[in-house]
Amino acid sequence: MYKILVIEDDVMMSDMLSMYMSEEGYEIKQAATGGQGLKLLEQFTPDVVLLDLMLPDWDGTELCQQIRQHSSVPIMIVSMKSEVSERVQALRAGADDYLCKPFSMHELSARVEALIRRAKLMQSTASAVGSLNQEAADDKAEASIRLDSERRLLLVRGNLVETTFSEFELMKLFLTHPGKVFSREDLINAIRGFDSFVTDRAIDVHIVNLRRKVEKNPKEPHYIRTVWGVGYKYVTEVESLS
């Protein structure tokens, strides 16, 4: 049974979400404050977090950032705030999806399923790329960039760097197809779940975040290159030095 943590101070909304998702077969825990949510995150170890942006003790975006410091659990923002700027800010903070209130419970369920499905797909690729862990440990090259599928992390120059699910999927795509130019539409399709909120702007935000994590100088990227008028590509070390 998959587990969902609902962090929502509106009792009626929290109960409604919990009741519906319980009927869908999920185990649910509820938190009315950010502090309670952080405690339950550690104790309950959910598969998905549903997070409201307006909480009595935390700004939801800041709480999202806090969660991302020690967990890669899929986070779906559920909020009354519908402005594009709010969505972009949430994505930058590490959210994986964003659903505006009011919304269809059927849509919520489909998006939760999509987040869990993508997480499990990542785990299923462990046998294919798991050997990269040992390769990275043995690789003394300073510029080494590898995937750690077991923990859904990047290994950058021997250091573990956490990513969101969307960032991980994009990086896996780049590393699997070095040198290939991907349009923004290609990248959107790679990370989009069922009717998930993904736009050209969201892709650009993910790329900016990835560059901060893998590049020595994000303003002059050597690995994740912009192909003007088209999209992005990943350049291998050999190509970068040539």
N, C-alpha and C positions, 0 to 999 in steps of 0.2 A: 504493500500500500504506500503510495507516494504521500508526502507530507507538505503542507502549505502553512506558512506563517503569515498571518494577517496583522499588519501594523496600522491601525486605524482608530482614531479617537471618537469617531461618530459611532455610538453604540448600535444604532439601528442599521447603519451600513455594514458594520463589522459582523453583526449577527446575520444579516442577509447574505453576505458573502460566505460566511462559514456554513450556514444552513444549506445553501445551494451546492457548494463544493463538497460538502459532506455527503450529500445525496448522490454526487457524481463519483463517490468512492474514495475521496481523499481524507486523510487524517489532518485535522485542523487545530492550530493553537492561535489564540488571539492576544494581542498586546495593544493597550490603549495609549501607551507612551513610547517614545524612542528608547528610553532606558529599559523598559520591560522587554521591548523587542530585541535589544542586544543580548539580554540575558537568555531569552528563549532561543535566540539564534544559536547560541553555544550549547544549550541543554537539549534542544529539540532537533537540531540539525536538519532543517527543512530542505526539500527539493526545489521549492520556489518561494520567494517572498513577495507578497502583495503589499506595497508601501504607499501610504498617503503622504502628500507633500506638506500638509499643514497639521503639525502635531503640537501638543501643549508645551513640550519641553525641548523639542528638536525641530530645526528646519529639515524637511524631508530630504532635500538635496544633500545637505551636510551629513545626514545620517547615512545616505547611500554611499557617500565617500568613505565614511567610517567603516561601514560593512566591507567595502572593497579592500580595505587595508589588510584584512585577515580572512576573507572568504570570497570565493568565486561563484557562490550560489546565484542562480538566475533571479534578477530583480525586475518585477513589473511595477511601474508607477501607476497608481490608480488615483486620479486627481480631478478636481473641478477646474484646475488651471488648463486652459486649452490653447494658450498662445504658443506659437512656434518657438519663441525664445525660451519658454519654460521647458519645452520638450528637448531642445538642443542642450540646455543646461543640465537636464537630467541625464542625457546620454553621455555628456562629458564627465558627469559624476560617477558613471559606471553602470547606469541602468541598461537593461537589455530590451525593454519594451515599455510602451506608454499607452495607457487607456484613459480616455477622458470620460468623466461622469457627465450625464447619465450614459449608461451603456447596456448592451444586451448581455445577459448572463451566459447565453449560448456562445457569444463571441469571447467573453472572458475565459470560458472553459476551453475553447478552441486554442486561444493564445497560450494558456497554461500548458496544454498538451504539446503545443509546438515548442515551447521552451524546454520542457522535459525531454521531448524527442531529440532535440538538437544536443542536449547534454548527454543523452545515452549514446547517440551516434558518435560523439567525441570519445566516449569510453570504448566503443566497439572498434575504434581504429588503433587501440593501444598495441595490438599485436603487430600491426603494420609499421608503426613508427616508434614503438617502445624502445627499440634498440638504440635510438638516438640518445637516450639518457646516458648510457655507458659511453657512447661515442663522444658525447659532449664532455663527459668527465675526463676522458683520455685526451681530448683535443686541446692542445696548448695554444692554438692560434688565438690571438687576442680578439680577432674580429668574428669569432665563431658565433653563429646564431642557429639555435636548434629548438625543436619542439619537445616539450615534456608532456606526453599525452595523458599519463596517469593523473597528473595534478592539474592538467589544462593550464600549464604555464609555459612561458618562453624562457629559454636559457640563452642569455645574452652575455657573451664574453665570460662564460663560466658562472654568471650570477642568475639566480631565479627571479623572474619578473612576472608578477601576476597580470592577467588580462581578463577582460570580460569575455563572455561567450562569443559575442560578435567579433571582437578583436582577434580572438583565437582562430575563428573560422576564416577570417580574412588572411591571417598570417599563414595558416595551413595551406590555403589556396595559393598564396604567393610562393611558398617554399616548394610546393608540389609542381609548380609550373614556372620555374625561374626564367626570366627574360620575356615571358608572354605578357602582352599588353591587355589589360582588362578595362573595359569601359565601366563607367559608374553603374550602368544597368546590369552588367555582368556581376559586379560586386553586390548590388542590391539583391539580385536573385540568389546569390550564394548565402546570404544571411537572413533572408526573409522567411518568416514562419507563415502561418495561415493568417493572411490579411494583417500582417504585422506592420507597425509604423516604421518604414524605412524610406528615406528620401535621398536625393543627391547630396543635400546638405549634411544628412546624418553620416553618409559615407565619408565625406570630407572630414567630419569631426573624428571618426574612427581612425582615419589615416593620420591626422595630427597627433592623436593619442599614441598610436603605434610608433610614430617617428620619435616621440619623446622617450619611448621605452627601448628602442633598438639602435637609434642613431647616436653617434658621438656628438654631432652637431645637428639637431633637428632642422635648423634653418638652411643647412646645406646637406641634404640627405644623400648618402651614398648607396643605400640599399632600396628603399621604397621611393622610386622616382616618379615624378609627374610627367606624363606624356601629354603635352599641351593639346587641347582640343579633342582628346580621346579619353584618357583616364590615368591609370597607374600601372606600373610594373615593378617586379622585384629583380634587382640586379645582383648576381652572385659576386663573390669576392674576386674571382678571376676577371669577370667583366668589369668590375669596379676599378680594378687596377690597370686594365688595358687602355 
